[in-house]
């Protein structure tokens, strides 16, 4: 097996002149984490070689290369492993007796080198198994057919991070990513999912650890100028270490960090955080693991020195702060390495086993290849050594393995070469002596239904600056019920203003984007968060205006009854008998009906009251006007009959008078019957007059019918007024025409002013206007026609004589 590890974390950047052949890459910065990972691979190989059940009689060899985190170096190493050329590699003590070509490659840590390597060896079908490359792009089997991994794809991690951010209500966050395939692809998926969940990114910046200082300084300034208090860091642990150094220099505390699996459980990063910038950080981690015997093997570093490798010598010297084969001149400055130094009691990142989940991934990857070889060679008690190994066959068998490790972990790959996606949610909590504890506070399992994938345990979380209150990071505060969100111009959707709902509209949820109109019979309350039933408005007996109109109607009725009683009591007197007492009593009866019909306009409209109010009004008023018209014609005819040779009265006697009243009234009755038959008035709920009330009124049904009734009354009243006006100069003692003229003048004036007042009055006031018109015209007729006669009857009885009525007495006017 081949192994590619970044034993050095970086390299010296050179500016090539293109005049000479480029010098070999000069690697810098030992990465003790990669030495641990390499040890995990060697542990798995030795465990397999010592096993009698897996590949009995066959030993696995290995070649380890240092890629320094360089993509170019990774490709060079890949070609060396694939074609067998010896190019600066380290091999096991026992020399291989077969070709140098490897059957599988373990590595790399980062996604970008894996993409380059997988592209190179894909046509050769050599399996490349990564333990820490998480870019979702590597799941594309058309581009990377030979790539497998034992760590979940960022396809799931990015979505899990977005759900985690949403869970705590953070909708306004900043984002920092590594400028490589791991960071860019992971952040792209996070951004897409975040937008679907209503999360906005105030900024999204990228950098790589080899970038010039000014670029990192720009990121620091961006963070300082931002208003978001949560930062999602999709960074490799190497880039996080570089960023941490800069953050510490500027003491940028008070931000809540959300991290990807690359750095969130890295003890070296936690150790570097001397300014407690990352305290309270939360993020996703590979589930904790334990492999018996691995810790002891990793810490047994003496075999590394016996390999004679310069890399391992450099590792030993840095680990124990000593020097191999140092000159005498430098003996005083640094002690000499013996190769027998002891790790016990040494406090160093190399002795920290917090990365055991990654070591377990390496362990599972080696065992996956071993199981594939076991199946190909048909191993039972022994293996078939004659089987010709084919890389494509090894790749196919490795994809299809399904086994359990000695610790019970299930190992298999899906069609994309990925393992099941499970994560632990880690919270950085300060422990004793200032050491950070990586506390598991929840789980994420992508195999569960969407609403159950994320689960947080009931443990107290520690947030930034040791706070126990969940940080708030929003561009705008939540809009309470009764308001709606209005986006701020030129800003993301998370930045908005809260605008109160308009009248008649409500929002009963927080952060509503729209206000909903209430149903026609409902209206919004003062807080605009609920629809309440509108108050029904109509002219009722209980309110002041209705009570006054009712009192006026009853007063008019009583007054008419009193007049009728007086006329009946003095029915034998000349003044009562002078102008057809029968018409007078009929007129008083019709006036009583006129006063009483106004009561049908008061109260809650119903089907019968709507039909009764207008028809009763129209018929009673026609009856009233017909009586007045009859009395007017009697005056005219009586005067003409007094002329010599006139024979007019025989054509307009009592029978003709009664018949005229009947005919005029029947015409109105016919109009009303047609109106009620074709399109009668009906109760109607008017929502347009006022916004917050329902006006209960009677719709006219047929507008033509209503104005026909009024028009007919108007024609009769006008005709009566003209006749009375013509008769106004008849002798005073007998003349009733001038009182009829006054009454008709009042009647016409009232109903002429009624039309604009009725049309312009809203709601119940239009009903009040109509009642007022009825009462005013009725009182006008009653007062003008009957009160003068009552005055004669009661106060001037001497004038109530036949002699006076015939004009033979004094000529005093009424």
Beta strands, then each sheet from edge to edge (+ up, - down):
strand 1: 2-5
strand 2: 8-11
strand 3: 27-30
strand 4: 63-66
strand 5: 90-91
strand 6: 104-106
strand 7: 127-130
strand 8: 147-149
strand 9: 172-178
strand 10: 200-207
strand 11: 230-234
strand 12: 256-259
strand 13: 282-286
strand 14: 402-404
strand 15: 410-412
strand 16: 422-430
strand 17: 436-445
strand 18: 454-456
strand 19: 483-487
strand 20: 496-500
strand 21: 505-506
strand 22: 516-517
strand 23: 522-524
strand 24: 531-533
strand 25: 535-537
strand 26: 682-686
strand 27: 693-699
sheet 1: 5+ 4- 1- 6- 7- 8-
sheet 2: 2+ 3-
sheet 3: 10+ 9+ 11+ 12+ 13+ 16- 17+ 18-
sheet 4: 14+ 15-
sheet 5: 19+ 20-
sheet 6: 21+ 22-
sheet 7: 23+ 24-
sheet 8: 25+ 27+ 26-
end
